[in-house]
Amino acid sequence: MINERQTYYVTLATGEISQISTASDWNYTIYANNEEIEELREIFNENRATDWGNYFRAHVPYLEYHHDKGNDIYDRHICAIYDKLYELGDENAKAHIEQILPLLNRNKE
């Protein structure tokens, strides 16, 4: 079935999403359908594009981090990634995210 959720393994640093647990070191186990995986991939792609822009901006010495709109966008993407991982994650993923990012703890049950 197309909308049936399957198990995926996510590597946060690279944005890799795989159905094979031995393909690489992964951080989170999630359960998602094809549409949810596409949404997560899109957030990772947007974040990667913003990250490249920030890399080039970092070479401008007079622009501070907290005054840079690109960094705000990057931070929002990271929060969106964690929010989606929390929504789709297994109990271990949710517990870890609650521990490292208490603001995302929405106590979903």
Buried (B, 14 or more C-beta within 10 A) or exposed (E): EEEEBEEBBBBBEEBBBEEEEEEEEBBBBBBBBEEBBEBBEEBBEBBEEBBEBBEEBEEEEEEEEEEBEBBEBBEBBBBBBBBBBBBBBEEEBBEBBBEEBEEBEEEEE
